[in-house]
């Protein structure tokens, strides 16, 4: 599956969007195997429900992953 990745880093969160088609934002990662994509998802968000996340990307063509960052007092 061809994958594009858009990433936004802020002080309180990290948002990563994976796309199956070019959307004018992000970088082209190439034609990746299903296992490579699942590994990428888990690297971004280790607690993701991988089958659900991969299915969302496969069916809808886009997967947003939001990772909260802990705030230091």
PDB file of N, H, CA, C and O in Angstrom:
ATOM      1  N   UNK A   1       0.850  -1.160   0.000  1.00  0.00           N
ATOM      2  CA  UNK A   1       0.000   0.000   0.000  1.00  0.00           C
ATOM      3  C   UNK A   1       0.906   1.237   0.000  1.00  0.00           C
ATOM      4  O   UNK A   1       1.854   1.317   0.782  1.00  0.00           O
ATOM      5  N   UNK A   2       0.615   2.188  -0.868  1.00  0.00           N
ATOM      6  H   UNK A   2      -0.155   2.123  -1.503  1.00  0.00           H
ATOM      7  CA  UNK A   2       1.393   3.426  -0.880  1.00  0.00           C
ATOM      8  C   UNK A   2       0.963   4.308   0.284  1.00  0.00           C
ATOM      9  O   UNK A   2      -0.228   4.430   0.568  1.00  0.00           O
ATOM     10  N   UNK A   3       1.932   4.922   0.958  1.00  0.00           N
ATOM     11  H   UNK A   3       2.900   4.823   0.727  1.00  0.00           H
ATOM     12  CA  UNK A   3       1.648   5.676   2.177  1.00  0.00           C
ATOM     13  C   UNK A   3       2.323   7.043   2.141  1.00  0.00           C
ATOM     14  O   UNK A   3       3.484   7.175   1.752  1.00  0.00           O
ATOM     15  N   UNK A   4       1.567   8.054   2.556  1.00  0.00           N
ATOM     16  H   UNK A   4       0.625   7.948   2.873  1.00  0.00           H
ATOM     17  CA  UNK A   4       2.076   9.398   2.797  1.00  0.00           C
ATOM     18  C   UNK A   4       1.903   9.682   4.277  1.00  0.00           C
ATOM     19  O   UNK A   4       0.937   9.227   4.889  1.00  0.00           O
ATOM     20  N   UNK A   5       2.830  10.430   4.857  1.00  0.00           N
ATOM     21  H   UNK A   5       3.615  10.799   4.360  1.00  0.00           H
ATOM     22  CA  UNK A   5       2.787  10.729   6.294  1.00  0.00           C
ATOM     23  C   UNK A   5       2.917  12.230   6.513  1.00  0.00           C
ATOM     24  O   UNK A   5       3.858  12.866   6.039  1.00  0.00           O
ATOM     25  N   UNK A   6       1.955  12.779   7.240  1.00  0.00           N
ATOM     26  H   UNK A   6       1.190  12.263   7.626  1.00  0.00           H
ATOM     27  CA  UNK A   6       1.980  14.176   7.647  1.00  0.00           C
ATOM     28  C   UNK A   6       2.142  14.203   9.157  1.00  0.00           C
ATOM     29  O   UNK A   6       1.479  13.444   9.865  1.00  0.00           O
ATOM     30  N   UNK A   7       3.011  15.064   9.654  1.00  0.00           N
ATOM     31  H   UNK A   7       3.549  15.680   9.079  1.00  0.00           H
ATOM     32  CA  UNK A   7       3.243  15.114  11.102  1.00  0.00           C
ATOM     33  C   UNK A   7       3.234  16.550  11.596  1.00  0.00           C
ATOM     34  O   UNK A   7       3.760  17.457  10.951  1.00  0.00           O
ATOM     35  N   UNK A   8       2.618  16.731  12.762  1.00  0.00           N
ATOM     36  H   UNK A   8       2.191  15.995  13.286  1.00  0.00           H
ATOM     37  CA  UNK A   8       2.528  18.036  13.415  1.00  0.00           C
ATOM     38  C   UNK A   8       2.929  17.835  14.877  1.00  0.00           C
ATOM     39  O   UNK A   8       2.300  17.058  15.595  1.00  0.00           O
ATOM     40  N   UNK A   9       3.961  18.527  15.309  1.00  0.00           N
ATOM     41  H   UNK A   9       4.471  19.159  14.725  1.00  0.00           H
ATOM     42  CA  UNK A   9       4.424  18.427  16.693  1.00  0.00           C
ATOM     43  C   UNK A   9       4.161  19.735  17.422  1.00  0.00           C
ATOM     44  O   UNK A   9       4.610  20.797  16.992  1.00  0.00           O
ATOM     45  N   UNK A  10       3.449  19.656  18.501  1.00  0.00           N
ATOM     46  H   UNK A  10       3.083  18.793  18.851  1.00  0.00           H
ATOM     47  CA  UNK A  10       3.183  20.814  19.360  1.00  0.00           C
ATOM     48  C   UNK A  10       3.671  20.478  20.761  1.00  0.00           C
ATOM     49  O   UNK A  10       4.079  19.348  21.027  1.00  0.00           O
ATOM     50  N   UNK A  11       3.631  21.446  21.641  1.00  0.00           N
ATOM     51  H   UNK A  11       3.300  22.364  21.424  1.00  0.00           H
ATOM     52  CA  UNK A  11       4.141  21.207  22.994  1.00  0.00           C
ATOM     53  C   UNK A  11       3.302  20.204  23.781  1.00  0.00           C
ATOM     54  O   UNK A  11       3.821  19.542  24.680  1.00  0.00           O
ATOM     55  N   UNK A  12       2.019  20.080  23.460  1.00  0.00           N
ATOM     56  H   UNK A  12       1.597  20.617  22.730  1.00  0.00           H
ATOM     57  CA  UNK A  12       1.135  19.188  24.219  1.00  0.00           C
ATOM     58  C   UNK A  12       0.719  17.918  23.474  1.00  0.00           C
ATOM     59  O   UNK A  12       0.170  16.995  24.076  1.00  0.00           O
ATOM     60  N   UNK A  13       0.979  17.872  22.171  1.00  0.00           N
ATOM     61  H   UNK A  13       1.425  18.622  21.682  1.00  0.00           H
ATOM     62  CA  UNK A  13       0.572  16.688  21.415  1.00  0.00           C
ATOM     63  C   UNK A  13       1.415  16.518  20.154  1.00  0.00           C
ATOM     64  O   UNK A  13       2.117  17.425  19.708  1.00  0.00           O
ATOM     65  N   UNK A  14       1.309  15.329  19.612  1.00  0.00           N
ATOM     66  H   UNK A  14       0.739  14.593  19.974  1.00  0.00           H
ATOM     67  CA  UNK A  14       1.892  14.989  18.314  1.00  0.00           C
ATOM     68  C   UNK A  14       0.766  14.384  17.482  1.00  0.00           C
ATOM     69  O   UNK A  14       0.133  13.414  17.899  1.00  0.00           O
ATOM     70  N   UNK A  15       0.520  14.947  16.323  1.00  0.00           N
ATOM     71  H   UNK A  15       1.034  15.735  15.984  1.00  0.00           H
ATOM     72  CA  UNK A  15      -0.511  14.444  15.423  1.00  0.00           C
ATOM     73  C   UNK A  15       0.171  13.909  14.165  1.00  0.00           C
ATOM     74  O   UNK A  15       0.921  14.623  13.500  1.00  0.00           O
ATOM     75  N   UNK A  16      -0.098  12.661  13.854  1.00  0.00           N
ATOM     76  H   UNK A  16      -0.707  12.081  14.395  1.00  0.00           H
ATOM     77  CA  UNK A  16       0.441  12.039  12.649  1.00  0.00           C
ATOM     78  C   UNK A  16      -0.746  11.522  11.850  1.00  0.00           C
ATOM     79  O   UNK A  16      -1.598  10.800  12.366  1.00  0.00           O
ATOM     80  N   UNK A  17      -0.782  11.908  10.578  1.00  0.00           N
ATOM     81  H   UNK A  17      -0.089  12.494  10.158  1.00  0.00           H
ATOM     82  CA  UNK A  17      -1.827  11.410   9.679  1.00  0.00           C
ATOM     83  C   UNK A  17      -1.161  10.547   8.617  1.00  0.00           C
ATOM     84  O   UNK A  17      -0.214  10.975   7.959  1.00  0.00           O
ATOM     85  N   UNK A  18      -1.659   9.343   8.460  1.00  0.00           N
ATOM     86  H   UNK A  18      -2.429   8.995   8.995  1.00  0.00           H
ATOM     87  CA  UNK A  18      -1.197   8.455   7.401  1.00  0.00           C
ATOM     88  C   UNK A  18      -2.276   8.407   6.333  1.00  0.00           C
ATOM     89  O   UNK A  18      -3.458   8.242   6.636  1.00  0.00           O
ATOM     90  N   UNK A  19      -1.861   8.553   5.082  1.00  0.00           N
ATOM     91  H   UNK A  19      -0.901   8.688   4.837  1.00  0.00           H
ATOM     92  CA  UNK A  19      -2.774   8.559   3.947  1.00  0.00           C
ATOM     93  C   UNK A  19      -2.396   7.467   2.956  1.00  0.00           C
ATOM     94  O   UNK A  19      -1.225   7.113   2.822  1.00  0.00           O
ATOM     95  N   UNK A  20      -3.392   6.944   2.270  1.00  0.00           N
ATOM     96  H   UNK A  20      -4.344   7.232   2.378  1.00  0.00           H
ATOM     97  CA  UNK A  20      -3.144   5.993   1.180  1.00  0.00           C
ATOM     98  C   UNK A  20      -2.984   6.692  -0.152  1.00  0.00           C
ATOM     99  O   UNK A  20      -2.488   6.100  -1.111  1.00  0.00           O
ATOM    100  N   UNK A  21      -3.398   7.945  -0.224  1.00  0.00           N
ATOM    101  H   UNK A  21      -3.801   8.426   0.554  1.00  0.00           H
ATOM    102  CA  UNK A  21      -3.280   8.729  -1.457  1.00  0.00           C
ATOM    103  C   UNK A  21      -2.641  10.067  -1.133  1.00  0.00           C
ATOM    104  O   UNK A  21      -2.685  10.520   0.011  1.00  0.00           O
ATOM    105  N   UNK A  22      -2.050  10.695  -2.128  1.00  0.00           N
ATOM    106  H   UNK A  22      -2.014  10.327  -3.057  1.00  0.00           H
ATOM    107  CA  UNK A  22      -1.405  11.988  -1.950  1.00  0.00           C
ATOM    108  C   UNK A  22      -2.470  13.053  -1.676  1.00  0.00           C
ATOM    109  O   UNK A  22      -3.441  13.173  -2.422  1.00  0.00           O
ATOM    110  N   UNK A  23      -2.280  13.823  -0.604  1.00  0.00           N
ATOM    111  H   UNK A  23      -1.490  13.725   0.002  1.00  0.00           H
ATOM    112  CA  UNK A  23      -3.257  14.840  -0.209  1.00  0.00           C
ATOM    113  C   UNK A  23      -2.666  16.243  -0.192  1.00  0.00           C
ATOM    114  O   UNK A  23      -3.287  17.171   0.327  1.00  0.00           O
ATOM    115  N   UNK A  24      -1.491  16.403  -0.744  1.00  0.00           N
ATOM    116  H   UNK A  24      -0.986  15.649  -1.165  1.00  0.00           H
ATOM    117  CA  UNK A  24      -0.881  17.725  -0.785  1.00  0.00           C
ATOM    118  C   UNK A  24      -0.166  18.104   0.490  1.00  0.00           C
ATOM    119  O   UNK A  24       0.350  19.215   0.605  1.00  0.00           O
ATOM    120  N   UNK A  25      -0.128  17.204   1.444  1.00  0.00           N
ATOM    121  H   UNK A  25      -0.547  16.301   1.350  1.00  0.00           H
ATOM    122  CA  UNK A  25       0.613  17.452   2.672  1.00  0.00           C
ATOM    123  C   UNK A  25       1.355  16.184   3.069  1.00  0.00           C
ATOM    124  O   UNK A  25       0.890  15.070   2.830  1.00  0.00           O
ATOM    125  N   UNK A  26       2.496  16.376   3.668  1.00  0.00           N
ATOM    126  H   UNK A  26       2.874  17.281   3.862  1.00  0.00           H
ATOM    127  CA  UNK A  26       3.247  15.229   4.150  1.00  0.00           C
ATOM    128  C   UNK A  26       4.262  14.709   3.156  1.00  0.00           C
ATOM    129  O   UNK A  26       4.417  15.236   2.055  1.00  0.00           O
ATOM    130  N   UNK A  27       4.946  13.663   3.575  1.00  0.00           N
ATOM    131  H   UNK A  27       4.820  13.235   4.470  1.00  0.00           H
ATOM    132  CA  UNK A  27       5.999  13.071   2.752  1.00  0.00           C
ATOM    133  C   UNK A  27       5.594  11.680   2.291  1.00  0.00           C
ATOM    134  O   UNK A  27       4.878  10.957   2.984  1.00  0.00           O
ATOM    135  N   UNK A  28       6.065  11.330   1.117  1.00  0.00           N
ATOM    136  H   UNK A  28       6.647  11.917   0.555  1.00  0.00           H
ATOM    137  CA  UNK A  28       5.789  10.021   0.547  1.00  0.00           C
ATOM    138  C   UNK A  28       6.741   9.003   1.170  1.00  0.00           C
ATOM    139  O   UNK A  28       7.959   9.163   1.100  1.00  0.00           O
ATOM    140  N   UNK A  29       6.188   7.968   1.774  1.00  0.00           N
ATOM    141  H   UNK A  29       5.198   7.839   1.832  1.00  0.00           H
ATOM    142  CA  UNK A  29       7.007   6.933   2.412  1.00  0.00           C
ATOM    143  C   UNK A  29       7.263   5.739   1.497  1.00  0.00           C
ATOM    144  O   UNK A  29       8.164   4.941   1.753  1.00  0.00           O
ATOM    145  N   UNK A  30       6.481   5.618   0.444  1.00  0.00           N
ATOM    146  H   UNK A  30       5.749   6.267   0.236  1.00  0.00           H
ATOM    147  CA  UNK A  30       6.692   4.527  -0.498  1.00  0.00           C
ATOM    148  C   UNK A  30       5.574   3.505  -0.468  1.00  0.00           C
ATOM    149  O   UNK A  30       4.532   3.701   0.158  1.00  0.00           O
ATOM    150  N   UNK A  31       5.821   2.422  -1.157  1.00  0.00           N
ATOM    151  H   UNK A  31       6.668   2.263  -1.665  1.00  0.00           H
ATOM    152  CA  UNK A  31       4.879   1.314  -1.217  1.00  0.00           C
ATOM    153  C   UNK A  31       5.291   0.314  -0.140  1.00  0.00           C
ATOM    154  O   UNK A  31       6.240  -0.448  -0.322  1.00  0.00           O
ATOM    155  N   UNK A  32       4.574   0.324   0.978  1.00  0.00           N
ATOM    156  H   UNK A  32       3.803   0.944   1.125  1.00  0.00           H
ATOM    157  CA  UNK A  32       4.947  -0.464   2.151  1.00  0.00           C
ATOM    158  C   UNK A  32       4.084  -1.714   2.286  1.00  0.00           C
ATOM    159  O   UNK A  32       2.921  -1.734   1.882  1.00  0.00           O
ATOM    160  N   UNK A  33       4.667  -2.738   2.852  1.00  0.00           N
ATOM    161  H   UNK A  33       5.612  -2.722   3.180  1.00  0.00           H
ATOM    162  CA  UNK A  33       3.920  -3.969   3.141  1.00  0.00           C
ATOM    163  C   UNK A  33       2.977  -3.716   4.321  1.00  0.00           C
ATOM    164  O   UNK A  33       3.150  -2.758   5.074  1.00  0.00           O
ATOM    165  N   UNK A  34       1.991  -4.581   4.466  1.00  0.00           N
ATOM    166  H   UNK A  34       1.851  -5.360   3.854  1.00  0.00           H
ATOM    167  CA  UNK A  34       1.050  -4.460   5.583  1.00  0.00           C
ATOM    168  C   UNK A  34       1.802  -4.491   6.916  1.00  0.00           C
ATOM    169  O   UNK A  34       1.504  -3.701   7.812  1.00  0.00           O
ATOM    170  N   UNK A  35       2.759  -5.385   7.048  1.00  0.00           N
ATOM    171  H   UNK A  35       3.000  -6.026   6.319  1.00  0.00           H
ATOM    172  CA  UNK A  35       3.514  -5.503   8.303  1.00  0.00           C
ATOM    173  C   UNK A  35       4.333  -4.252   8.579  1.00  0.00           C
ATOM    174  O   UNK A  35       4.438  -3.833   9.732  1.00  0.00           O
ATOM    175  N   UNK A  36       4.915  -3.644   7.551  1.00  0.00           N
ATOM    176  H   UNK A  36       4.830  -3.984   6.614  1.00  0.00           H
ATOM    177  CA  UNK A  36       5.681  -2.404   7.728  1.00  0.00           C
ATOM    178  C   UNK A  36       4.781  -1.265   8.191  1.00  0.00           C
ATOM    179  O   UNK A  36       5.176  -0.448   9.023  1.00  0.00           O
ATOM    180  N   UNK A  37       3.586  -1.218   7.654  1.00  0.00           N
ATOM    181  H   UNK A  37       3.264  -1.882   6.979  1.00  0.00           H
ATOM    182  CA  UNK A  37       2.637  -0.177   8.049  1.00  0.00           C
ATOM    183  C   UNK A  37       2.204  -0.374   9.500  1.00  0.00           C
ATOM    184  O   UNK A  37       2.133   0.588  10.264  1.00  0.00           O
ATOM    185  N   UNK A  38       1.918  -1.606   9.876  1.00  0.00           N
ATOM    186  H   UNK A  38       1.976  -2.388   9.255  1.00  0.00           H
ATOM    187  CA  UNK A  38       1.529  -1.890  11.260  1.00  0.00           C
ATOM    188  C   UNK A  38       2.654  -1.531  12.224  1.00  0.00           C
ATOM    189  O   UNK A  38       2.401  -0.995  13.303  1.00  0.00           O
ATOM    190  N   UNK A  39       3.875  -1.820  11.848  1.00  0.00           N
ATOM    191  H   UNK A  39       4.081  -2.256  10.972  1.00  0.00           H
ATOM    192  CA  UNK A  39       5.030  -1.476  12.676  1.00  0.00           C
ATOM    193  C   UNK A  39       5.150   0.042  12.808  1.00  0.00           C
ATOM    194  O   UNK A  39       5.417   0.547  13.898  1.00  0.00           O
ATOM    195  N   UNK A  40       4.957   0.766  11.718  1.00  0.00           N
ATOM    196  H   UNK A  40       4.741   0.355  10.832  1.00  0.00           H
ATOM    197  CA  UNK A  40       4.997   2.232  11.732  1.00  0.00           C
ATOM    198  C   UNK A  40       3.935   2.796  12.676  1.00  0.00           C
ATOM    199  O   UNK A  40       4.217   3.702  13.461  1.00  0.00           O
ATOM    200  N   UNK A  41       2.725   2.265  12.599  1.00  0.00           N
ATOM    201  H   UNK A  41       2.496   1.529  11.962  1.00  0.00           H
ATOM    202  CA  UNK A  41       1.635   2.720  13.467  1.00  0.00           C
ATOM    203  C   UNK A  41       2.015   2.519  14.939  1.00  0.00           C
ATOM    204  O   UNK A  41       1.813   3.414  15.760  1.00  0.00           O
ATOM    205  N   UNK A  42       2.562   1.350  15.268  1.00  0.00           N
ATOM    206  H   UNK A  42       2.726   0.623  14.601  1.00  0.00           H
ATOM    207  CA  UNK A  42       2.928   1.064  16.654  1.00  0.00           C
ATOM    208  C   UNK A  42       4.136   1.884  17.122  1.00  0.00           C
ATOM    209  O   UNK A  42       4.268   2.152  18.316  1.00  0.00           O
ATOM    210  N   UNK A  43       5.010   2.283  16.207  1.00  0.00           N
ATOM    211  H   UNK A  43       4.902   2.065  15.237  1.00  0.00           H
ATOM    212  CA  UNK A  43       6.114   3.171  16.574  1.00  0.00           C
ATOM    213  C   UNK A  43       5.584   4.552  16.936  1.00  0.00           C
ATOM    214  O   UNK A  43       6.105   5.202  17.842  1.00  0.00           O
ATOM    215  N   UNK A  44       4.563   4.996  16.240  1.00  0.00           N
ATOM    216  H   UNK A  44       4.140   4.469  15.504  1.00  0.00           H
ATOM    217  CA  UNK A  44       3.963   6.303  16.498  1.00  0.00           C
ATOM    218  C   UNK A  44       3.115   6.266  17.763  1.00  0.00           C
ATOM    219  O   UNK A  44       3.208   7.150  18.614  1.00  0.00           O
ATOM    220  N   UNK A  45       2.293   5.237  17.874  1.00  0.00           N
ATOM    221  H   UNK A  45       2.217   4.518  17.182  1.00  0.00           H
ATOM    222  CA  UNK A  45       1.363   5.120  19.005  1.00  0.00           C
ATOM    223  C   UNK A  45       1.368   3.677  19.507  1.00  0.00           C
ATOM    224  O   UNK A  45       0.569   2.857  19.056  1.00  0.00           O
ATOM    225  N   UNK A  46       2.277   3.365  20.449  1.00  0.00           N
ATOM    226  H   UNK A  46       2.926   4.032  20.815  1.00  0.00           H
ATOM    227  CA  UNK A  46       2.448   1.977  20.915  1.00  0.00           C
ATOM    228  C   UNK A  46       1.186   1.321  21.484  1.00  0.00           C
ATOM    229  O   UNK A  46       1.064   0.096  21.454  1.00  0.00           O
ATOM    230  N   UNK A  47       0.253   2.116  21.998  1.00  0.00           N
ATOM    231  H   UNK A  47       0.352   3.111  22.022  1.00  0.00           H
ATOM    232  CA  UNK A  47      -0.956   1.542  22.580  1.00  0.00           C
ATOM    233  C   UNK A  47      -2.123   1.463  21.589  1.00  0.00           C
ATOM    234  O   UNK A  47      -3.259   1.210  21.992  1.00  0.00           O
ATOM    235  N   UNK A  48      -1.854   1.675  20.306  1.00  0.00           N
ATOM    236  H   UNK A  48      -0.932   1.880  19.978  1.00  0.00           H
ATOM    237  CA  UNK A  48      -2.918   1.620  19.293  1.00  0.00           C
ATOM    238  C   UNK A  48      -3.467   0.201  19.174  1.00  0.00           C
ATOM    239  O   UNK A  48      -2.727  -0.775  19.299  1.00  0.00           O
ATOM    240  N   UNK A  49      -4.745   0.102  18.935  1.00  0.00           N
ATOM    241  H   UNK A  49      -5.346   0.894  18.833  1.00  0.00           H
ATOM    242  CA  UNK A  49      -5.362  -1.193  18.610  1.00  0.00           C
ATOM    243  C   UNK A  49      -5.019  -1.446  17.142  1.00  0.00           C
ATOM    244  O   UNK A  49      -5.690  -0.944  16.241  1.00  0.00           O
ATOM    245  N   UNK A  50      -3.988  -2.214  16.923  1.00  0.00           N
ATOM    246  H   UNK A  50      -3.443  -2.621  17.656  1.00  0.00           H
ATOM    247  CA  UNK A  50      -3.377  -2.290  15.602  1.00  0.00           C
ATOM    248  C   UNK A  50      -4.320  -2.793  14.518  1.00  0.00           C
ATOM    249  O   UNK A  50      -4.303  -2.261  13.409  1.00  0.00           O
ATOM    250  N   UNK A  51      -5.131  -3.789  14.797  1.00  0.00           N
ATOM    251  H   UNK A  51      -5.144  -4.222  15.699  1.00  0.00           H
ATOM    252  CA  UNK A  51      -6.043  -4.293  13.769  1.00  0.00           C
ATOM    253  C   UNK A  51      -7.090  -3.248  13.399  1.00  0.00           C
ATOM    254  O   UNK A  51      -7.439  -3.097  12.228  1.00  0.00           O
ATOM    255  N   UNK A  52      -7.586  -2.533  14.396  1.00  0.00           N
ATOM    256  H   UNK A  52      -7.303  -2.656  15.347  1.00  0.00           H
ATOM    257  CA  UNK A  52      -8.566  -1.476  14.152  1.00  0.00           C
ATOM    258  C   UNK A  52      -7.927  -0.312  13.395  1.00  0.00           C
ATOM    259  O   UNK A  52      -8.513   0.205  12.443  1.00  0.00           O
ATOM    260  N   UNK A  53      -6.731   0.100  13.812  1.00  0.00           N
ATOM    261  H   UNK A  53      -6.255  -0.320  14.584  1.00  0.00           H
ATOM    262  CA  UNK A  53      -6.045   1.218  13.166  1.00  0.00           C
ATOM    263  C   UNK A  53      -5.717   0.884  11.712  1.00  0.00           C
ATOM    264  O   UNK A  53      -5.968   1.695  10.821  1.00  0.00           O
ATOM    265  N   UNK A  54      -5.165  -0.288  11.468  1.00  0.00           N
ATOM    266  H   UNK A  54      -4.961  -0.947  12.192  1.00  0.00           H
ATOM    267  CA  UNK A  54      -4.826  -0.683  10.101  1.00  0.00           C
ATOM    268  C   UNK A  54      -6.084  -0.802   9.251  1.00  0.00           C
ATOM    269  O   UNK A  54      -6.084  -0.401   8.088  1.00  0.00           O
ATOM    270  N   UNK A  55      -7.142  -1.341   9.812  1.00  0.00           N
ATOM    271  H   UNK A  55      -7.143  -1.666  10.758  1.00  0.00           H
ATOM    272  CA  UNK A  55      -8.406  -1.453   9.085  1.00  0.00           C
ATOM    273  C   UNK A  55      -8.979  -0.102   8.706  1.00  0.00           C
ATOM    274  O   UNK A  55      -9.538   0.056   7.621  1.00  0.00           O
ATOM    275  N   UNK A  56      -8.846   0.869   9.591  1.00  0.00           N
ATOM    276  H   UNK A  56      -8.392   0.741  10.473  1.00  0.00           H
ATOM    277  CA  UNK A  56      -9.310   2.232   9.304  1.00  0.00           C
ATOM    278  C   UNK A  56      -8.535   2.818   8.128  1.00  0.00           C
ATOM    279  O   UNK A  56      -9.127   3.394   7.216  1.00  0.00           O
ATOM    280  N   UNK A  57      -7.220   2.671   8.149  1.00  0.00           N
ATOM    281  H   UNK A  57      -6.739   2.202   8.890  1.00  0.00           H
ATOM    282  CA  UNK A  57      -6.390   3.170   7.055  1.00  0.00           C
ATOM    283  C   UNK A  57      -6.742   2.463   5.745  1.00  0.00           C
ATOM    284  O   UNK A  57      -6.859   3.099   4.697  1.00  0.00           O
ATOM    285  N   UNK A  58      -6.903   1.171   5.818  1.00  0.00           N
ATOM    286  H   UNK A  58      -6.807   0.655   6.670  1.00  0.00           H
ATOM    287  CA  UNK A  58      -7.209   0.384   4.625  1.00  0.00           C
ATOM    288  C   UNK A  58      -8.577   0.748   4.036  1.00  0.00           C
ATOM    289  O   UNK A  58      -8.716   0.862   2.818  1.00  0.00           O
ATOM    290  N   UNK A  59      -9.579   0.928   4.889  1.00  0.00           N
ATOM    291  H   UNK A  59      -9.467   0.835   5.878  1.00  0.00           H
ATOM    292  CA  UNK A  59     -10.942   1.177   4.427  1.00  0.00           C
ATOM    293  C   UNK A  59     -11.173   2.633   4.035  1.00  0.00           C
ATOM    294  O   UNK A  59     -11.707   2.917   2.963  1.00  0.00           O
ATOM    295  N   UNK A  60     -10.763   3.565   4.920  1.00  0.00           N
ATOM    296  H   UNK A  60     -10.329   3.334   5.791  1.00  0.00           H
ATOM    297  CA  UNK A  60     -11.043   4.988   4.696  1.00  0.00           C
ATOM    298  C   UNK A  60      -9.930   5.722   3.955  1.00  0.00           C
ATOM    299  O   UNK A  60     -10.154   6.807   3.419  1.00  0.00           O
ATOM    300  N   UNK A  61      -8.737   5.138   3.920  1.00  0.00           N
ATOM    301  H   UNK A  61      -8.556   4.256   4.356  1.00  0.00           H
ATOM    302  CA  UNK A  61      -7.640   5.777   3.216  1.00  0.00           C
ATOM    303  C   UNK A  61      -6.896   6.816   4.027  1.00  0.00           C
ATOM    304  O   UNK A  61      -5.995   7.476   3.508  1.00  0.00           O
ATOM    305  N   UNK A  62      -7.257   6.976   5.294  1.00  0.00           N
ATOM    306  H   UNK A  62      -7.989   6.440   5.716  1.00  0.00           H
ATOM    307  CA  UNK A  62      -6.593   7.948   6.169  1.00  0.00           C
ATOM    308  C   UNK A  62      -6.684   7.472   7.602  1.00  0.00           C
ATOM    309  O   UNK A  62      -7.703   6.933   8.034  1.00  0.00           O
ATOM    310  N   UNK A  63      -5.590   7.683   8.339  1.00  0.00           N
ATOM    311  H   UNK A  63      -4.762   8.121   7.988  1.00  0.00           H
ATOM    312  CA  UNK A  63      -5.566   7.309   9.750  1.00  0.00           C
ATOM    313  C   UNK A  63      -4.901   8.423  10.538  1.00  0.00           C
ATOM    314  O   UNK A  63      -3.699   8.643  10.394  1.00  0.00           O
ATOM    315  N   UNK A  64      -5.669   9.140  11.380  1.00  0.00           N
ATOM    316  H   UNK A  64      -6.646   8.961  11.496  1.00  0.00           H
ATOM    317  CA  UNK A  64      -5.052  10.134  12.251  1.00  0.00           C
ATOM    318  C   UNK A  64      -4.635   9.480  13.569  1.00  0.00           C
ATOM    319  O   UNK A  64      -5.408   8.734  14.171  1.00  0.00           O
ATOM    320  N   UNK A  65      -3.426   9.759  14.005  1.00  0.00           N
ATOM    321  H   UNK A  65      -2.798  10.365  13.517  1.00  0.00           H
ATOM    322  CA  UNK A  65      -2.928   9.237  15.283  1.00  0.00           C
ATOM    323  C   UNK A  65      -2.545  10.427  16.148  1.00  0.00           C
ATOM    324  O   UNK A  65      -1.653  11.198  15.795  1.00  0.00           O
ATOM    325  N   UNK A  66      -3.215  10.574  17.274  1.00  0.00           N
ATOM    326  H   UNK A  66      -3.940   9.947  17.561  1.00  0.00           H
ATOM    327  CA  UNK A  66      -2.954  11.673  18.202  1.00  0.00           C
ATOM    328  C   UNK A  66      -2.274  11.121  19.439  1.00  0.00           C
ATOM    329  O   UNK A  66      -2.791  10.223  20.102  1.00  0.00           O
ATOM    330  N   UNK A  67      -1.111  11.667  19.738  1.00  0.00           N
ATOM    331  H   UNK A  67      -0.691  12.397  19.199  1.00  0.00           H
ATOM    332  CA  UNK A  67      -0.347  11.237  20.899  1.00  0.00           C
ATOM    333  C   UNK A  67      -0.183  12.428  21.824  1.00  0.00           C
ATOM    334  O   UNK A  67       0.416  13.434  21.443  1.00  0.00           O
ATOM    335  N   UNK A  68      -0.712  12.322  23.038  1.00  0.00           N
ATOM    336  H   UNK A  68      -1.199  11.505  23.347  1.00  0.00           H
ATOM    337  CA  UNK A  68      -0.584  13.398  24.029  1.00  0.00           C
ATOM    338  C   UNK A  68       0.810  13.378  24.628  1.00  0.00           C
ATOM    339  O   UNK A  68       1.400  12.321  24.853  1.00  0.00           O
ATOM    340  N   UNK A  69       1.318  14.571  24.879  1.00  0.00           N
ATOM    341  H   UNK A  69       0.839  15.430  24.697  1.00  0.00           H
ATOM    342  CA  UNK A  69       2.619  14.692  25.541  1.00  0.00           C
ATOM    343  C   UNK A  69       2.387  15.105  26.987  1.00  0.00           C
ATOM    344  O   UNK A  69       1.523  15.936  27.267  1.00  0.00           O
ATOM    345  N   UNK A  70       3.142  14.538  27.889  1.00  0.00           N
ATOM    346  H   UNK A  70       3.844  13.863  27.662  1.00  0.00           H
ATOM    347  CA  UNK A  70       3.010  14.880  29.295  1.00  0.00           C
ATOM    348  C   UNK A  70       3.596  16.266  29.553  1.00  0.00           C
ATOM    349  O   UNK A  70       4.641  16.629  29.013  1.00  0.00           O
ATOM    350  N   UNK A  71       2.914  17.011  30.370  1.00  0.00           N
ATOM    351  H   UNK A  71       2.065  16.716  30.808  1.00  0.00           H
ATOM    352  CA  UNK A  71       3.377  18.345  30.747  1.00  0.00           C
ATOM    353  C   UNK A  71       4.196  18.261  32.009  1.00  0.00           C
ATOM    354  O   UNK A  71       3.823  17.559  32.949  1.00  0.00           O
ATOM    355  N   UNK A  72       5.306  18.967  32.045  1.00  0.00           N
ATOM    356  H   UNK A  72       5.609  19.538  31.282  1.00  0.00           H
ATOM    357  CA  UNK A  72       6.132  19.048  33.238  1.00  0.00           C
ATOM    358  C   UNK A  72       5.774  20.299  34.019  1.00  0.00           C
ATOM    359  O   UNK A  72       5.616  21.374  33.442  1.00  0.00           O
ATOM    360  N   UNK A  73       5.649  20.160  35.321  1.00  0.00           N
ATOM    361  H   UNK A  73       5.777  19.286  35.790  1.00  0.00           H
ATOM    362  CA  UNK A  73       5.301  21.328  36.164  1.00  0.00           C
ATOM    363  C   UNK A  73       6.498  22.192  36.404  1.00  0.00           C
ATOM    364  O   UNK A  73       6.397  23.211  37.087  1.00  0.00           O
TER     365      UNK A  73
END
